[in-house]
């Protein structure tokens, strides 16, 4: 059974509030969330080509929007790319699209996934959870906003290490208690490319 758009958005918002903001994994997230500047877009894509079409539309919409109204977009893809390696391969296509659209240096695409795995870590390594979202998600960010946030945050380069330490202290049980995952996981075998 496929989760409804409302469920996908609620799960993602809950994860943002409980994990990302609650654990301070991204010190810049609270401000845009509180101001209502995060746009949640759910893609109906079941295949990579369909997701690229939705990605292009959301990139254009973000560029066309005033930052005060929409500073960032979470493009959520609950119906495809459940396998992290497939998702990781898709990121190369997403970056090529950004380049073809001549938006490099204007926008940036960050990646979040329920099975996110950093290189040289085991799948169950708790530090992977810094980038684990309820559904495959592309975070579209304005370079200008990133530059402003980094300038305002002393020692921004330490965020990654701080996040690793936070997750290690929290541990798997603490993460599970956050209940920051999908309320309705994808059906077995529902992994269209």
Steps between C-alpha positions, in 0.01 A plus 500: 500500500638840402504775763282802421660840436370637831659210689830547316507872585401442863767231543762726343398800711505281813852378412614859437365615835604199711833402343645782291390790720452306825854359492636817335642296211465809281528823697352688202177297475307646792495854364353412158258251656365751753458763225310252281764521225534123446300373202400132511449347155396135462586335170273230357797371299549128485791519256820703479393690187178610669692615809737704281197678350371581850847609611526740207160650583592547866838656415325749272234572763762564768695740279177682408393538865603782731733362771280655770211282379692183404859472609540126452315199359479140613412290194381170645491187282310236699419275204844437349871461572458309825836332446770740620750403229240575230424831673871579519534431125206733436685787670744514208206550263358767731831689499519477119150644480605789725796567269285479181261750656796730573407509867835391643609766747137608538344185646641189660351152544558316827393139547308325776382139501355244745802273437763773464853363540821699507801348324706270721221440753289197574131525409396498868758761609304756703688791339320426171180620666606864469384472137215252545159636411168314497496485116752558219532880499682763298565817697517797264691790653589849389878553494439858619318372810774248574766773476302725736440221749863390502617860547267536799600169658847490652695183420247363251758239401452332840130419439577160343718388795251634754221305327702179512555546874131583557388180325758287679376632837138446394558145376258277308249484787490878535448538125217245507334695782490811279257313273629708207448244225225432248170416667422274205808340339488405130349166407756220454629490146370854433825640367451619145792650316 
